Amino acid sequence: ALVVWNFHYISEGFSGAGQRDSFVCFFLLLGTFFLFKTNRTSSRTIVYSFLSGVAIAMTGAIRITYFPFILVCTMYLWMTNKNALLPFVAGVCLLFAVVIVPYCIVPQGLEQFYDSTIAFNAQLYGPLRASFHEILVQLVSQKAFLAIMLLGIAGMIFRNRKIFFSEIPSIPKPERILIVGFGVTAFLSLVVMGRYWPYHFEPLMLVLLPIGTIIIVALFRSIPWHTARIAGASLLIGYFVLRVFPQGLVRPFLVEWLRGTPNGLLAAQAQLEPEPGFILADDAAVASFIERTMPNGERFECASRQAGVRWRMHRESATRYTTFYAIAMTSPHGTHPDFQQKWREAYLDSLFAIRPYYLIVSDEPMGFSDHPMPSPLVSIHQIEGFDSRIMPMYSFDTIIGGYEILKRK
């Protein structure tokens, strides 16, 4: 299960780097580990159930569509250990208090929290769903993993049949409810998000892959010839290595390593392309240029799809918008909701008041597959007032990679 899981993670390539669904899997595993501890260590039930509540609550805090994980765990404790319910709920409440309370002590904090987490996803990002063709493309690209998941589902249904499914151990009713609840929550989250990208499948695969791999092992054990078992396992691993493993991403690292290039891994990483024609080295080059030429005490602003330039900077930016999605994305009707209009106005007000020394604008396209968006270099001029209020303060300085750099006059 671990081998197959790791193959799935690395098969996502660059798109899987830092995605929230991977973090959700960690906290789901951690919370489940503590959840099972509540039934095995009576002397520490309060501690383990509290820690489980904190960890499981993190899944809902990371992505609201995973909030039902909390309800599933609550149902499990109700069936197995009611004394652990109160500490579990306390852990959940503490986590959400830590997340929400800071917004309560700043002006309009709760309003901004709601706009950025609920309204933005409901009115802008959420409605951008994948087409049927895009769904098919994503499903076909993950066919090997989906096949193992289907084996896992079959194993749950036909566990008592006198065939290889009987290899699956007997699972008590509370644990079955926990597994089914986790699976249903992960599946519904996948459907609600509606884009079906590989990393969106991770929580669902976390639940079903272990069962599917148990069945695969049972299949190999049913083969009477040792040589055939080895050959079958080798073919399966070979398939994952040749067809699933992201050769294109890994090859540059191996080439630089074999050449003995100094800092070869960093050199290969710098040539990775988040988007065709846009390499990570450009982010580093822009950051180095700004650090080298901008006077001390000055600020900069970078309008870009990715936050790579900001991550590499030790200077303060002029606005709070780390990527340009928040203010550039439109609703399916091509409009900007009221809360986003306020963000766009605040963005211009910050630029006008602070007048950053450098204004860096990326030409990297935004959006995805069925929903392309203009690059920041185009969409920034679509903000009402940008050309009249901000542009007169700047003149063209240089271009580095896909970035146009404007300098304050």
C-alpha positions in Angstrom: 0.0 0.0 0.0 2.8 2.4 0.8 4.6 1.7 -2.5 1.4 2.3 -4.5 0.6 5.4 -2.5 4.0 6.9 -3.2 3.7 6.1 -6.8 0.4 8.0 -6.9 1.9 11.0 -5.2 5.0 11.3 -7.4 2.9 10.7 -10.5 1.2 14.0 -9.9 4.5 15.7 -10.8 4.9 19.4 -10.2 1.2 20.0 -9.8 1.1 18.0 -6.6 3.7 20.1 -4.8 2.2 21.6 -1.6 -1.4 20.7 -2.4 -3.7 20.8 0.6 -5.2 17.3 0.0 -1.8 15.7 0.7 -1.7 17.5 4.1 -5.3 16.4 4.7 -4.1 12.8 4.4 -1.5 13.3 7.0 -3.9 14.7 9.6 -6.5 12.1 8.7 -4.0 9.3 9.4 -2.8 11.0 12.6 -6.3 11.6 13.9 -7.3 8.0 13.1 -4.2 6.8 14.9 -5.2 8.7 18.1 -8.8 7.6 17.6 -7.9 4.0 17.8 -5.7 4.7 20.8 -8.7 5.9 22.8 -10.0 2.3 22.9 -6.7 0.6 23.8 -5.3 2.9 26.5 -8.0 3.8 29.0 -5.6 5.7 31.2 -4.9 8.2 28.4 -8.3 8.2 26.7 -8.8 12.0 27.4 -5.4 12.9 25.9 -5.7 10.7 22.8 -9.3 11.7 22.1 -8.3 15.4 22.5 -5.4 15.0 20.1 -7.6 13.1 17.6 -10.1 16.0 17.7 -7.3 18.5 16.9 -5.9 16.4 14.0 -9.3 15.6 12.5 -10.4 19.2 12.8 -7.4 20.2 10.7 -8.8 18.3 7.8 -11.9 20.5 7.8 -9.9 23.6 8.4 -7.7 22.9 5.4 -10.6 22.3 3.1 -14.2 22.7 4.2 -15.4 19.8 2.1 -13.6 17.5 4.5 -15.6 18.7 7.5 -17.7 15.5 7.5 -14.6 13.6 8.7 -15.3 15.1 12.1 -18.9 13.8 12.1 -17.7 10.3 11.1 -15.2 10.2 13.9 -17.9 11.5 16.3 -20.2 8.7 15.3 -17.4 6.2 15.8 -16.7 7.4 19.3 -20.4 7.3 20.1 -20.4 3.6 19.2 -17.1 2.6 20.9 -16.3 5.0 23.8 -18.7 7.7 24.8 -16.4 8.9 27.5 -14.0 10.1 24.7 -16.6 12.3 23.0 -16.2 15.4 25.2 -12.3 15.6 24.9 -12.6 14.9 21.1 -15.1 17.8 20.7 -12.9 20.0 22.9 -10.0 19.3 20.5 -12.1 20.2 17.5 -13.3 23.4 19.1 -9.8 24.4 20.2 -8.4 24.0 16.6 -11.2 26.1 15.1 -10.8 28.7 17.9 -7.1 29.0 17.0 -8.0 29.6 13.4 -10.9 32.0 13.9 -10.1 34.0 17.0 -7.3 36.1 15.4 -9.8 37.3 12.8 -12.1 38.4 15.7 -9.6 40.9 17.1 -8.9 42.9 13.9 -11.3 45.3 12.2 -13.6 43.5 9.6 -11.6 40.3 10.3 -14.5 37.9 10.3 -15.9 39.5 7.1 -12.6 39.0 5.3 -12.4 35.4 6.6 -15.9 34.7 5.2 -15.2 36.4 1.9 -11.9 34.6 1.3 -12.9 31.1 2.5 -16.6 30.9 1.7 -17.7 33.6 -0.7 -14.6 33.3 -3.0 -15.0 29.5 -3.4 -18.8 29.6 -3.7 -19.0 32.5 -6.2 -15.8 32.4 -8.1 -13.6 29.3 -7.8 -16.2 26.6 -7.1 -18.4 27.1 -10.1 -15.4 26.4 -12.5 -16.1 22.7 -12.9 -14.3 20.3 -15.3 -16.0 19.3 -18.5 -16.9 15.7 -19.2 -13.9 15.4 -21.5 -11.6 16.7 -18.8 -13.0 14.3 -16.3 -12.3 11.4 -18.7 -8.8 12.5 -19.2 -8.1 12.6 -15.5 -9.7 9.2 -14.9 -7.8 7.6 -17.7 -4.5 9.1 -16.4 -5.1 7.4 -13.1 -6.5 4.1 -14.4 -4.0 1.9 -12.6 -4.8 3.4 -9.2 -8.6 3.5 -9.9 -8.4 -0.2 -10.7 -6.8 -0.9 -7.3 -9.5 1.3 -5.7 -12.2 -0.7 -7.4 -10.6 -3.9 -6.0 -10.8 -2.3 -2.6 -14.5 -1.6 -3.0 -15.1 -5.2 -4.3 -13.2 -6.5 -1.3 -15.4 -4.6 1.1 -18.6 -6.0 -0.7 -17.5 -9.6 -1.3 -15.3 -10.1 1.7 -17.2 -13.3 2.8 -17.0 -15.0 -0.6 -14.7 -18.2 -0.7 -12.2 -16.6 -3.1 -9.2 -14.3 -2.7 -11.5 -11.6 -1.1 -11.5 -13.7 2.0 -8.0 -12.6 2.6 -9.4 -9.3 4.0 -9.6 -9.6 7.8 -12.9 -9.4 9.6 -13.6 -5.7 10.4 -15.8 -4.8 13.4 -18.9 -2.8 12.7 -17.6 0.6 14.1 -14.4 0.3 12.0 -16.5 -0.5 8.9 -18.6 2.5 9.5 -15.4 4.6 10.0 -14.0 3.3 6.7 -17.2 3.7 4.7 -17.7 7.2 6.3 -14.2 8.3 5.3 -14.7 6.9 1.8 -18.0 8.6 1.3 -16.7 11.9 2.6 -13.6 11.8 0.3 -15.8 10.9 -2.7 -18.3 13.6 -2.0 -15.5 16.1 -1.6 -14.2 15.0 -5.0 -17.6 15.5 -6.6 -18.3 18.9 -4.9 -15.0 20.3 -6.1 -15.8 19.1 -9.6 -12.3 19.3 -11.1 -11.1 15.7 -10.5 -7.4 16.5 -10.5 -5.0 13.7 -9.3 -4.4 15.2 -5.9 -8.1 15.5 -5.2 -8.3 11.7 -5.2 -5.7 11.3 -2.5 -8.0 11.1 0.6 -10.2 8.6 -1.3 -7.2 6.5 -2.3 -5.9 6.7 1.3 -9.1 4.8 2.4 -9.3 2.2 -0.5 -5.7 1.6 -1.7 -4.8 -0.5 1.4 -7.8 -2.8 0.9 -7.0 -3.1 -2.8 -3.4 -4.0 -2.2 -4.4 -6.7 0.2 -6.4 -8.3 -2.6 -3.5 -7.9 -5.0 -1.2 -9.7 -2.6 -3.9 -12.4 -2.2 -4.1 -12.8 -6.0 -0.3 -13.4 -6.2 -0.5 -15.9 -3.3 -3.1 -17.9 -5.2 -0.7 -18.5 -8.1 0.8 -21.9 -7.4 4.1 -21.3 -9.2 6.8 -19.3 -7.4 8.4 -18.2 -10.7 5.0 -16.9 -12.0 4.4 -15.0 -8.8 7.8 -13.2 -9.1 7.2 -12.5 -12.8 3.8 -11.1 -12.1 5.0 -8.8 -9.3 7.9 -7.7 -11.6 5.5 -6.8 -14.4 3.3 -4.8 -12.0 6.3 -2.9 -10.6 7.7 -2.4 -14.1 4.4 -0.9 -15.3 4.4 1.6 -12.4 8.0 2.5 -13.1 7.7 2.9 -16.8 4.2 4.2 -17.2 3.4 6.0 -13.9 6.7 7.3 -12.6 7.3 10.9 -13.8 10.4 10.3 -15.9 10.4 13.8 -17.4 10.7 15.4 -14.0 13.3 13.0 -12.6 15.5 12.7 -15.7 17.2 16.2 -15.4 18.1 15.4 -11.7 19.7 12.1 -12.7 21.6 13.7 -15.7 23.1 16.4 -13.5 24.0 13.9 -10.8 25.7 11.5 -13.3 27.6 14.4 -14.8 28.9 15.4 -11.4 27.7 19.0 -11.8 28.3 21.1 -8.7 25.0 21.8 -7.1 23.5 19.6 -9.8 20.2 19.0 -8.1 19.6 22.7 -7.6 20.5 23.4 -11.2 18.1 20.8 -12.4 15.3 22.1 -10.1 15.8 25.6 -11.5 14.9 24.3 -15.0 11.6 22.8 -14.0 8.6 24.3 -15.8 5.4 24.9 -13.8 4.0 26.0 -17.1 5.6 25.5 -20.6 8.1 28.2 -21.2 8.2 29.4 -17.6 11.1 28.0 -15.5 11.7 28.3 -11.8 15.1 29.9 -12.5 13.2 33.0 -13.7 11.7 33.5 -10.2 15.2 33.3 -8.7 16.6 35.7 -11.3 13.8 38.3 -10.6 14.3 38.0 -6.8 18.0 38.4 -7.1 17.6 41.4 -9.4 15.2 43.1 -7.0 17.4 42.4 -3.9 20.5 43.7 -5.7 19.1 46.9 -7.2 16.3 48.1 -4.9 17.3 50.6 -2.2 16.9 49.6 1.4 13.6 50.4 3.0 11.7 50.3 -0.3 8.9 47.8 -1.1 8.1 45.9 -4.2 4.9 44.3 -5.7 4.7 41.2 -7.8 1.5 40.4 -9.8 1.9 36.7 -10.7 0.2 33.3 -10.9 2.7 31.7 -8.6 4.3 33.2 -5.5 7.8 32.1 -6.4 9.3 35.6 -6.4 7.8 36.5 -3.1 9.0 33.3 -1.5 12.6 34.2 -2.4 12.4 37.8 -1.3 13.5 39.3 2.0 11.8 42.6 1.2 8.3 43.7 2.2 5.6 43.7 -0.6 3.2 46.5 -1.1 -0.1 44.5 -0.9 -1.4 41.4 0.8 -2.3 39.5 -2.4 0.4 36.9 -2.7 -1.0 35.6 -6.0 -3.1 37.4 -8.6 -6.0 34.9 -8.7 -7.9 36.6 -5.9 -8.5 39.8 -7.7 -8.3 38.7 -11.4 -10.7 35.7 -11.5 -14.2 36.3 -12.7 -17.5 34.5 -12.0 -18.9 32.2 -14.7 -20.9 35.3 -15.9 -17.7 37.3 -16.4 -18.4 39.6 -13.5 -16.6 40.5 -10.2 -18.7 40.1 -7.0 -19.0 43.0 -4.6 -16.5 41.5 -2.1 -13.9 41.1 -4.9 -14.5 44.6 -6.2 -13.5 45.8 -2.7 -10.3 43.7 -3.0 -9.5 45.3 -6.4 -10.0 48.8 -5.0 -7.9 47.9 -1.9 -5.2 46.6 -4.2 -5.0 49.9 -6.2 -5.2 52.0 -3.0 -2.2 50.1 -1.5 -0.2 50.6 -4.7 -1.1 54.3 -4.9 -0.3 54.9 -1.2 2.9 52.9 -0.9 4.2 53.4 -4.5 6.5 50.3 -4.5 9.9 50.8 -6.1 9.4 47.9 -8.5 6.2 46.7 -10.0 6.7 43.1 -11.4 4.1 41.7 -13.6 4.1 38.1 -14.9 3.1 37.0 -18.4 2.3 33.5 -17.3 -1.2 32.4 -18.2 -3.6 31.8 -15.3 -6.6 29.5 -15.1 -6.6 25.8 -16.0 -7.6 23.4 -18.8 -11.3 24.3 -19.6 -11.1 27.7 -17.9 -8.2 29.7 -19.2 -7.6 33.2 -17.8 -5.5 36.1 -19.2 -2.0 36.5 -17.7 -1.5 39.2 -15.0 0.2 41.3 -17.6 -3.1 41.5 -19.3 -5.6 41.3 -16.5 -3.9 44.0 -14.3 -4.8 46.6 -16.9 -8.5 45.4 -16.7 -8.7 46.7 -13.1 -10.6 50.0 -13.3 -8.3 52.8 -12.4 -5.0 51.0 -12.8 -3.9 52.7 -16.0 -5.0 56.1 -14.8 -3.8 56.0 -11.2 -0.8 53.6 -11.2 0.8 53.5 -14.6 1.7 57.2 -14.7 4.0 56.6 -11.7 6.0 53.9 -13.5 8.2 53.4 -16.5 9.5 50.2 -18.2 12.8 48.9 -16.7 13.5 45.4 -18.0 12.2 41.9 -18.8 13.5 38.8 -17.0 12.0 35.5 -18.4 8.3 35.9 -18.3 8.3 38.9 -16.0 8.0 42.6 -17.0 9.6 44.9 -14.4 8.4 48.4 -14.1 10.4 51.0 -12.0 9.0 53.9 -10.1 9.8 57.3 -11.8 
